[in-house]
Amino acid sequence: MTTIRPLFDRVLVKRSTEPTKTASGLFLPDSASKEKPVQGIILAAGNGRVSDSGDVTPLAVKEGDKVIFGKYAGTEVKIDGEDRLILREDDILGVVEG
């Protein structure tokens, strides 16, 4: 298994899978779930943003956080045959809690 360590203020995200069935048991057609999910789990995080003076500001997110990000944010990469997303911390809109 390949290990990726994002640099600076970047994070490696695994997109959440969209449900194919509703809570009441109805199956959703493929056309209803064609859009890419905008939620995911952080698999790895960089050390933080480096300022002009050389100080490192730690990230506000950490591994294991469930986050929401923009639909077209980040760069898609394939790692060990699986699609992953590398985002800057600025691309993360929020952390899902609870």
C-alpha positions as MATLAB code, in Angstrom:
seq = 'MTTIRPLFDRVLVKRSTEPTKTASGLFLPDSASKEKPVQGIILAAGNGRVSDSGDVTPLAVKEGDKVIFGKYAGTEVKIDGEDRLILREDDILGVVEG';
ca = [
       0.000    0.000    0.000;
       1.310    3.414   -0.987;
       1.522    6.083    1.710;
       1.040    9.726    0.746;
       1.986   12.623    3.039;
       0.527   15.909    1.796;
       2.789   18.940    1.991;
       2.140   22.227    3.794;
      -1.588   23.093    4.032;
      -2.879   20.233    1.875;
      -4.969   17.228    2.912;
      -5.695   13.857    1.288;
      -9.421   13.077    1.215;
     -11.436    9.954    0.435;
     -14.814   10.975   -0.989;
     -17.843    9.580    0.818;
     -19.992    7.189   -1.163;
     -23.439    8.410   -2.075;
     -26.304    6.217   -0.886;
     -27.959    4.080   -3.547;
     -31.037    3.478   -1.395;
     -33.240    5.892    0.559;
     -34.023    5.486    4.267;
     -37.420    4.016    3.333;
     -35.796    1.341    1.140;
     -36.287    2.781   -2.357;
     -33.382    2.290   -4.743;
     -32.083    5.425   -6.445;
     -31.368    5.283  -10.200;
     -27.828    5.935  -11.438;
     -28.921    9.251  -12.928;
     -29.867   10.528   -9.452;
     -26.420    9.851   -8.036;
     -24.204   10.969  -10.946;
     -22.804   14.041   -9.168;
     -19.623   13.588   -7.193;
     -20.030   13.709   -3.425;
     -18.840   16.893   -1.743;
     -18.113   15.182    1.575;
     -15.205   13.025    2.563;
     -12.882   11.769    5.265;
      -9.390   13.192    5.703;
      -6.869   10.359    5.338;
      -3.708   12.442    5.790;
      -2.849   16.072    6.497;
       0.212   18.236    5.978;
       2.084   20.042    8.754;
       0.512   23.440    8.103;
       0.865   26.696    6.234;
       4.317   28.322    6.208;
       4.192   32.114    6.590;
       6.573   34.567    4.928;
       8.583   34.710    8.165;
       8.988   30.915    8.162;
       6.535   30.175   10.991;
       4.275   27.142   10.556;
       0.568   27.624   11.309;
      -0.996   24.212   12.071;
      -4.083   23.064   10.189;
      -7.549   23.403   11.737;
      -8.434   19.885   10.494;
      -6.886   16.502   11.247;
      -6.931   12.909   10.036;
     -10.322   11.285   10.475;
     -12.334   14.527   10.222;
     -15.404   14.381    7.967;
     -15.327   17.513    5.819;
     -17.404   19.332    3.215;
     -15.659   20.895    0.214;
     -16.526   22.603   -3.055;
     -17.781   20.515   -5.971;
     -14.803   21.360   -8.201;
     -12.185   21.823   -5.465;
      -8.862   20.033   -5.315;
      -6.934   17.711   -7.561;
      -8.040   14.146   -8.206;
      -5.346   11.480   -7.952;
      -5.394    7.701   -8.219;
      -3.551    5.896   -5.406;
      -3.353    2.092   -5.460;
      -6.233    2.042   -7.956;
      -8.543    4.161   -5.788;
      -9.628    7.743   -6.497;
      -8.539   10.280   -3.888;
      -8.613   14.063   -3.700;
      -5.854   16.454   -2.608;
      -7.262   19.718   -1.247;
      -5.809   22.881    0.229;
      -7.177   23.731    3.642;
      -8.775   26.830    2.053;
     -10.919   24.533   -0.160;
     -12.557   22.941    2.892;
     -15.856   24.624    3.686;
     -16.513   22.955    7.036;
     -16.138   19.976    9.344;
     -19.150   17.710    9.931;
     -19.525   17.076   13.658;
     -21.680   14.499   15.393;
];
